[in-house]
């Protein structure tokens, strides 16, 4: 390493009159995570050197040395012994070191008061208080626009035609209070690139009349305005009061909940109202007379937070209510149920789009909406997870399946038919008393599913499509048989040998062929040879003869694989397991499918960066 760097990247300085040469070893870290070491020579300007003792010490450093040697450069201690040294000793060179978090915080403390002063100054109105666009009296400022510009009413309405979900504030004479764009007369036009429809009939001027009072209507979790006196109307913030005497749409965005006047296109060939909303990136909650819509941005943000942070729908919408009004979140309309329903629909639409499905007339197949491992080889590993529980449903017959069997979870009707037709045979283990065997028939009264069993690629950690099954009791062999059979039927063309890892393979594989041949629901080609192995961590819990027979270290061609990678995948699913516990079966299946699909996607984009 040192020889290559010296030849290609630098020139040896060697003994030079008037210069002192120091050799330093510099260590850097690459993006791949590997350390890189190289030698660097530094020349330091010296006073006139006349002593033979000093010149003899300036020898050329060896190219084969990886660390500084005392004979390679002139040390400070040697200089002090020279009688003719006229200059004071030079301090040794110190390379810059990385700063710690506390170092950065210490620097921040010196600027704390200045930053606080800027924050307080931003709460005051600028002087003069003029519109940044036309110069008139400035009334509104936008907190979402850069530099918080001040606008008059007309400029604020016109400049926000392309930003209908920005948050604005209104100057009261003493301070800025939260306001809304609909108070400036803003309207959202559908069609015609955001311009008013030429076929629309002119409507009345919108805006509250003087002295008009409205009462909050929170029935059924909604929010509207009733025209009657209410003594507490002053306690309701202005931006939480919908437009008066006009139709409006409640739109939920990442910036909160907004009340927006919407004017659809009224041309003769215009699309339906919900299609116009969808073309404007607004997903309506209903198709007939919609009153609520969600932006594409907020649906994407919810799915992303659910994947990365495990945020439930309840917590996410609670956050949106606080974004809208941190002081009065209880006055913000409750659209939690609409969020859950539209999120389900949005997941399916995104999967269909990503996998190239234009319409439902195209023939579907099991696992066609799932991503799988892009690399090879793909040895198999099986395991069960008892964190993904599912409670009994109140109305199991009233279900709507949106992608049953097209992801990673197996199709529901065939699997239930298989369970009813297949008896569980208890087999005694010749090995130790493993819990996966001894507790296979343990049932839990309030759970319809005690966990899930899955099959994954043992080398790269990708779930197999259409191979994840529910457990009704413990980790029974009949459940794992169905998972293995579906995994071996996916993308196995031309494969004759399969390396299969399972924690209890010493017992599981004994009668596998017999169970498969006796079941009309299972199919594993007889020409396919399954090589059973046990993960390198679990195999130490078996008898000594199991270690010699099933440890992957003793199998030629298995490579350096531990067979335990599926244990790391459960932590990803456990993020949403608490949310799926009380969901309906279709909703739970869709959420787990989406989570596993994202896990495989992240494996694919990072597989090239593995060391």
Residue pairs with C-beta under 8 A, 6 or more apart in sequence:
1 36
1 37
1 38
1 66
2 37
2 38
2 39
2 63
2 64
2 65
2 66
3 63
3 64
5 38
5 39
6 12
6 39
6 63
9 38
10 40
10 41
12 41
12 60
12 61
12 63
13 19
13 21
13 41
13 43
14 21
14 60
15 21
15 55
15 58
15 59
15 60
16 43
16 58
17 49
17 55
18 45
18 46
18 47
18 48
18 49
19 43
19 44
19 45
19 46
20 43
20 44
20 45
20 46
20 58
20 73
20 74
20 90
21 41
21 42
21 43
21 44
21 58
21 61
21 72
21 73
21 74
22 41
22 42
22 44
22 68
22 73
22 93
23 39
23 40
23 41
23 42
23 61
23 65
23 68
23 69
23 72
23 73
24 39
24 40
24 41
24 42
24 68
24 93
24 95
25 37
25 38
25 39
25 40
25 66
25 67
25 68
26 37
26 38
26 39
26 40
26 95
27 35
27 36
27 37
28 35
28 36
28 38
29 35
29 36
30 36
32 609
32 611
33 611
34 611
37 66
39 61
39 65
39 66
41 61
42 93
44 90
44 93
46 87
47 85
47 86
47 87
49 55
50 84
51 82
51 84
53 82
54 74
54 78
54 79
54 82
57 71
57 73
57 74
57 78
58 73
58 74
59 71
59 72
60 72
61 68
61 69
61 72
61 73
62 69
62 72
65 72
76 89
76 90
76 92
79 85
79 89
80 89
122 148
123 175
123 176
125 138
125 150
125 171
125 176
126 138
126 150
129 137
129 138
129 150
129 171
130 136
130 137
130 138
130 150
131 137
131 138
131 150
131 151
131 152
131 155
132 138
132 149
132 150
132 151
133 149
133 151
133 152
133 155
133 159
134 152
134 154
134 155
136 152
136 155
137 152
138 150
138 151
138 152
138 171
139 151
139 152
139 153
139 156
139 170
139 171
140 150
140 151
140 152
140 153
140 156
140 168
140 169
140 170
140 171
140 179
140 184
141 148
141 149
141 150
141 151
141 168
141 169
141 171
141 176
142 148
142 149
142 151
142 156
142 160
142 166
142 167
142 168
142 169
143 166
143 167
143 168
143 169
144 163
144 166
144 167
144 255
145 163
145 166
151 159
153 184
153 185
154 184
156 168
156 181
156 184
157 181
157 184
157 185
157 186
160 166
160 168
160 181
160 184
160 186
161 186
161 194
162 194
164 181
164 186
164 188
164 251
164 258
164 260
165 251
165 253
165 255
165 258
165 295
166 181
166 255
167 178
167 255
167 256
168 179
168 180
168 181
168 184
169 176
169 177
169 178
169 179
170 176
170 177
170 178
170 179
170 183
170 238
177 237
177 238
178 237
178 238
178 239
178 325
179 238
179 239
180 238
180 239
180 258
180 259
181 258
181 260
182 206
182 242
182 243
182 248
182 258
182 259
182 260
182 261
183 238
183 239
185 206
185 207
186 260
186 261
187 206
187 260
187 261
187 262
187 263
188 249
188 260
188 261
188 262
188 263
188 280
189 195
189 196
189 197
189 263
189 265
190 197
190 262
190 263
190 264
190 265
190 276
190 277
190 279
190 280
191 197
191 264
191 265
191 267
191 270
191 271
191 276
191 279
192 198
192 265
196 263
197 263
197 264
197 265
197 266
197 267
197 270
198 267
199 265
199 266
199 267
199 268
200 263
200 265
200 266
201 266
203 263
204 245
206 243
206 245
206 246
206 261
207 243
207 244
207 245
208 243
208 244
208 245
209 244
209 245
212 227
212 244
213 227
213 228
213 229
213 230
213 233
214 225
214 226
214 227
214 228
214 230
214 233
214 241
214 244
215 225
215 226
215 227
215 228
215 229
215 230
215 233
216 223
216 225
216 226
216 230
216 236
216 331
217 223
217 224
217 225
217 226
218 331
221 333
221 334
221 335
221 336
221 337
222 333
222 334
223 242
223 250
223 331
223 332
223 333
223 334
224 242
225 241
225 242
225 244
236 328
236 331
237 325
237 327
237 328
237 331
239 324
239 325
240 324
240 325
240 328
240 331
240 332
241 259
242 248
242 250
242 259
243 259
243 261
246 261
247 261
247 262
248 259
248 260
248 261
248 262
249 259
249 260
249 261
249 262
249 290
249 291
249 292
249 293
250 257
250 258
250 259
250 291
250 292
250 293
250 333
250 335
251 257
251 258
251 259
251 260
251 282
251 292
251 293
251 294
251 295
252 258
252 292
252 293
252 294
252 295
252 298
252 320
252 335
252 339
253 294
253 295
253 297
253 298
254 295
254 297
254 298
254 301
254 320
254 323
255 323
256 320
256 321
256 323
256 324
256 325
256 332
257 320
257 321
257 324
257 332
257 333
257 335
262 277
264 270
264 273
264 276
265 271
265 276
270 276
271 279
272 287
273 284
273 290
274 284
274 286
274 287
274 290
277 283
277 284
277 290
277 293
278 284
281 295
281 296
281 297
282 293
282 294
282 295
282 296
283 293
283 294
283 295
283 296
283 299
283 342
283 345
283 346
284 290
284 292
284 293
285 291
285 292
285 293
285 294
285 335
285 338
285 341
285 342
286 292
292 333
292 335
292 338
294 335
294 338
294 339
294 342
298 320
299 342
299 343
299 346
300 346
302 311
302 313
302 316
302 339
302 343
303 343
303 346
303 347
303 350
303 594
305 311
305 316
306 312
306 313
306 316
306 343
306 576
306 579
306 591
307 594
307 595
307 598
309 575
310 575
310 576
310 578
310 579
311 319
312 578
312 579
313 336
313 339
313 340
313 343
313 579
314 336
316 339
317 334
317 335
317 336
317 339
318 329
320 332
321 329
321 330
321 332
321 334
322 329
324 332
325 331
325 332
340 587
344 402
344 586
344 587
344 590
345 402
347 590
347 591
347 594
348 402
348 403
348 590
351 369
351 403
351 407
351 594
351 597
352 369
355 368
355 369
357 364
357 369
364 406
365 406
366 405
366 406
366 410
366 411
366 465
366 466
366 486
366 490
367 405
367 406
367 407
367 408
367 465
367 466
367 490
368 406
369 403
369 406
369 407
369 593
369 597
370 406
370 407
370 408
370 463
370 465
370 466
370 593
370 596
370 597
370 600
371 462
371 597
371 600
371 601
371 604
372 457
372 462
372 463
372 464
372 465
372 490
372 491
372 600
373 457
373 460
373 462
373 600
373 603
373 604
374 604
374 607
375 459
375 460
375 607
377 459
377 499
377 559
378 457
378 458
378 459
378 460
378 491
379 457
379 458
379 459
379 498
379 499
379 500
379 501
379 558
379 561
379 563
380 455
380 456
380 457
380 458
380 464
380 484
380 487
380 488
380 498
380 499
380 500
380 501
381 455
381 456
381 457
381 458
381 500
381 501
381 502
381 535
381 563
381 564
381 565
381 566
382 453
382 454
382 455
382 480
382 483
382 484
382 500
382 501
382 502
382 566
383 453
383 454
383 502
383 503
383 566
383 567
383 570
384 436
384 451
384 452
384 453
384 454
384 471
384 475
384 479
384 480
385 451
385 452
385 453
385 454
385 570
385 573
385 574
386 450
386 451
386 471
387 451
387 570
387 573
387 574
387 577
388 449
388 451
388 452
388 573
388 574
388 577
388 580
388 592
389 447
389 449
389 450
389 451
389 577
389 581
390 447
390 448
390 449
390 470
390 580
390 581
390 583
390 585
390 588
391 446
391 447
391 448
391 581
391 582
392 446
392 447
392 448
393 399
393 448
393 584
393 585
396 585
399 584
399 585
399 586
400 586
401 412
401 586
401 589
402 586
402 590
403 589
403 590
403 593
404 411
404 412
404 413
404 586
404 589
405 411
405 412
405 414
405 466
406 466
407 465
407 466
407 589
407 590
407 593
407 594
407 596
407 597
408 454
408 463
408 464
408 465
408 466
408 467
408 468
408 592
408 593
408 596
408 597
409 466
409 468
409 469
409 470
409 589
409 592
409 593
410 466
410 467
410 468
410 469
410 482
410 483
410 486
411 466
412 585
412 589
414 521
415 469
415 470
415 482
417 521
418 478
418 482
418 519
418 521
419 472
419 478
421 519
421 520
421 521
422 478
422 519
422 521
423 478
424 440
424 441
424 476
424 477
424 478
425 477
425 515
426 440
426 441
427 437
427 477
427 507
427 510
427 511
429 437
429 504
429 506
429 507
430 506
430 507
431 504
431 506
431 507
431 542
431 543
431 546
432 541
432 542
432 543
434 503
434 504
434 507
434 541
436 474
436 475
436 503
436 504
437 504
437 507
439 474
439 475
440 473
440 474
440 475
440 476
440 477
441 473
441 474
441 476
442 473
442 474
443 450
443 472
443 473
444 450
444 473
448 470
448 472
448 585
449 470
449 471
449 472
450 471
450 472
450 473
450 474
451 470
451 471
451 475
452 468
452 469
452 470
452 471
452 573
452 592
453 468
453 469
453 471
453 475
453 479
453 480
453 483
454 463
454 464
454 467
454 468
454 469
454 483
454 566
454 569
455 463
455 464
455 467
455 468
455 483
455 484
455 486
455 487
456 462
456 463
456 464
456 565
456 566
456 569
457 464
457 565
458 499
458 501
458 561
458 563
458 565
458 566
459 559
459 561
459 565
460 565
460 603
460 607
461 565
461 566
461 568
461 569
461 599
461 603
462 599
462 600
462 603
462 604
463 569
463 596
463 599
463 600
464 486
464 487
464 490
465 490
466 486
466 490
467 483
467 484
467 486
467 487
467 490
468 483
468 592
468 596
469 479
469 480
469 482
469 483
470 479
471 479
472 479
477 508
477 515
478 515
480 502
480 508
481 512
481 515
481 516
481 519
481 522
482 521
482 522
484 500
484 512
484 524
485 516
485 521
485 522
485 523
485 524
488 498
488 524
488 525
488 528
489 523
492 498
492 528
495 528
496 527
496 528
496 529
497 528
497 529
497 531
498 528
498 529
498 530
498 531
499 531
499 533
499 552
499 555
499 558
500 509
500 530
500 531
500 532
500 533
501 533
501 534
501 535
501 552
501 563
501 564
502 508
502 509
502 532
502 534
503 534
503 535
503 538
504 534
505 532
505 533
505 534
505 550
506 532
506 534
506 542
506 546
506 549
506 550
508 532
509 530
509 532
512 524
512 530
513 524
515 522
516 522
516 523
516 524
524 530
531 555
532 550
533 550
533 551
533 552
533 555
533 558
533 563
534 542
534 546
534 550
534 551
534 563
535 552
535 562
535 563
535 564
536 551
536 552
536 553
536 562
536 563
536 564
537 562
537 564
538 564
539 546
539 547
539 550
539 551
540 547
542 550
548 554
552 558
552 561
552 562
552 563
569 599
572 595
572 599
573 592
573 595
573 596
573 599
575 595
576 591
576 592
576 595
579 591
580 587
580 588
580 591
580 592
583 591
